[in-house]
């Protein structure tokens, strides 16, 4: 299915507007004594603001697009048989938020089920008032201005970012082997704590590449489109096409993608 320009623009505007309002909700609860903190597991935190932000986002989407489906991190959505599916992360980097670290975001994306493609996405960092957004085929924006990936081609001068899954005891997927292989060969690695912002920072050239295992679709859907529209490359570890439902991502400025894929697949080749 090919989206009408009017519908695409409407979804894009809605994703941006709703993410801004949800960001304001998060800031009201940031470092607030009224915000409650719980645990999904020993390492996976959840706050009262996750739920408040998600309920607002879902209600706004259904108000504007009542026939659309939603998959949301905290379970407020519904996934039935609509053509459009919204991926919602109401608070990406909950652990940062809960610890008072000013680095977190709202991430909202829309996928066309018939084409299997993300068609628009928005990622809003309320602490720095930065709104990253993209519509398929129209480029990527930061606060309304076009952004592009870096031109770094030498991996020895590249700054990468990564993350680690909550299930750290799972040695097959805990990312330590990949980190040990890549870190000595590049400039440095950052661990920012937000997959959505890792992708957006790659999109605007602040970092040159990013990889992470064991992710969820709401973590990567919006950021993957923003990075692609900024000129970057997003795949699975082995270089095959990216799928937000598949729990791994390799993302770069494009020039470094061959290097990253080669490093990420070395351990698999030896097994």
N, C-alpha and C positions, 0 to 999 in steps of 0.2 A: 504493500500500500504506500502510495506517495502522499505525504501530508500536504494539505492545502497551505498556502503561504499564510493565510489569515489564522488558521488553527495553530500553526507552528509559532507564529509571533505571539499568539495569545498564551500558549503554554510557556514560552520563554519569558514573557513578561510576568506571568504568574509565579514561576519558579524564583525569579529575582525578587519580586515584591514580597512573597511569603518568606523567603530566607532572611530578608532584612528584618521583617517583623519578628520572626522567631529568634533572630540574633538579639533583638532588644529584650525579649523575654529572658534569654539566658543571662544577659548582663544584669538584669534585675535580681537574679539569684546568685550571681557570682560573688564569692567571698561573703555570703550572707548567712547569718546565724539561723535563718528560717529554712535554708536548704538542707534537706535530709540526705544522708548517704547510706547506701546499702551495698550488698555484694551478691553478684550472680555466682561467683566462685571466689576462691581466695585471692585471685589476682584481677578479677573482672568487676569493676565497680559500676554502680548505677546511682543516679541522684534523682531527687524529686523533679529537677528541672528537665531531665531527659523526657519524663512523661508529660510534663506541662507543655514543653515545646512540641512534642510529637502530636499531642491531641490538637493543638492549635493548627499545625501544618496540615494534618489529615482533614480537619473540618473545613479549612479554607480550600483545599483541593477539591473536595466533594461539593462544596458550595458552587465552585466555578465550573467543575467538570464532573457532574454527578455520575456519568457512566464509566468513569475511569477507575482502574484498580490501583492499589497501593501495597507495596511491601515495605514495612517500616521496622526499624531495629527493635523497638519495644513491643511490637505485636499489635499496634492499633489498626493496621490496614486490612485490606481484603484483596485477595487475588482470585478472580473468577474468570470470566471469559471476555473481558473488554479488550479493545484493540490497544489501548495505551496503559502502560504500567509505570507508576511512579515509584522510584526508589528513594526512600527518605531516611536520612540519618539526622535525628533531631539535635544531636550533640556528639560530634566526632571529637575524640580525645577527652572522654569523660574523666579519665584518671588525672589529666592535666587540670581540668576544671575543678575536680574535687579537692585537689591539693593546692588550689589557688594559683596555678601557673597560667598566665594569660596567653594561652595558645590553644585554641579550639575553634570549632566552626559548625555551621549548619550545612548539610549537603543534600541537594535535591536534584534528581534526574528523571527524565521521561524516556521510556523505551517504547518503540513501535514493535509490538509482538509479531506482526506479519513479516517485517523485514529483519527482526532480531537486532536492531540497531538503536543505540542511544541517539535521540534526536535533539535534545536540549538539556542543559544542566546549569546549576548555579551552586557556588560554594561561597559562603559568607563568613569571614573572620570578624566578629564584632569587636574584638579587643583592638584591632588595628584599622577597623572600618574599611576592609578590603573585600570587594565583591568581585569574584571571578565568575565569568559566565561564557556560554557558547551555545550557538545553534549550528546544527550540522550544515556544513557548506558555507558558513558565514564568518569564520574566523573566531578567535578567542579574545575576550576583553577583560580588563581589570579596571573597575570603576568607569566603564564606558570607553576606555582607550585600548587600542589594539596591543596585544602582547605576542611575543615570539620566543621560541626556545633559544638557548645559547648557541654559539658557534664553536664550542670546545670540541676538538677532534682528537686530542692527545689524552688518553686515559690517565697518564701520569700527572696531568694537571686538572683532573676532573674531581669535582665535589659531588658525592653521591649521598643519598639518604636511604634508610631502611627501617624496618621495625621487627618486632619479635612477637610471636603468638602468645596468647594467654596460657596455653598448654605448654609451658616451658620444659616439662619433663619428657615430652615427646621428642626424642632425639632425632628422629627422621625428619621432622619439620621445624625444629627450633631455630634454624637460620644461622647457627654458629659456624658450621662448616663453610657456608657461602661467605660469611663475613670474614673469616680467617683467610680465605683465598683472595678476596677482592681488596681488602683494606691495605695490605702492604704495597699494592700496585698503583694506587691512586693517591690523589692529594689528601683526602680525608673522607670520613663518613659522619653524617649527622643522624641522630635518632630524635625526630621531632615529636612523635606521638600521634600524628594525625595523617592517615593515608590520603585523605582528600586534599589536605594542604601540601603534602609531599608532591602530589601530582601537579597541583597548581603552581608550586614554586619551581617545578621543572618546566612548566609551561611558560613562565615569565623569565626564565633564565637565571634564577637565583641559585639553583642547583642543576646539575647536568644529567642526573639519572637517579632512578629509584627502583628498588625491588622489595618485595615482601611476600611471604607465604601466609596461608590460612586466613584469608580475608573474606569478608561478606560483600554481596553486591552493592549494598548501600554505602560501603566504604569507598568504592572505586568508580561507580557508574558515572557520576557527574565529572569527576576529575579526569577520567580517561578521555572523555570527549573534549574537555577544555584543552588538555595536552595535545591531542591529535589535531585540533583546530589551530593550535599555536605552532604547528609544524613538527611536532614530536612523533615518536613511535611508541606504541603500546602493544605488547603481546603477552603470551604465557612465557614461562621460563625457556621453553624450547624454540621460541620464535614463531609458534603457530598463532593463529588469530586470537585476539583477546576475547574473553567471554566473562562478563561480570559475575556469572554464576559459578565460574571455575575459580577455586580459591588460591590463586597466585597471580602476580603481576610483575612484569619487567617493563620499565618505562624509561625512555631516554630522550635526548634531543635529536635522536636519529643517527647522528654521526658516531655515537658510541654504542649503538645497539648491538652490533656484531660482537664487540668485546664483551658486553654484559651477558649476552646469551651464551657465549662460549664459556665464560666462567661459571655460570649457573648450571650448565649441563655437564660439566666435567665430572662431578661426583656421580651422576646418574649413569654416565657412560662406563664408569668403572665397576658398577654393580652387576 
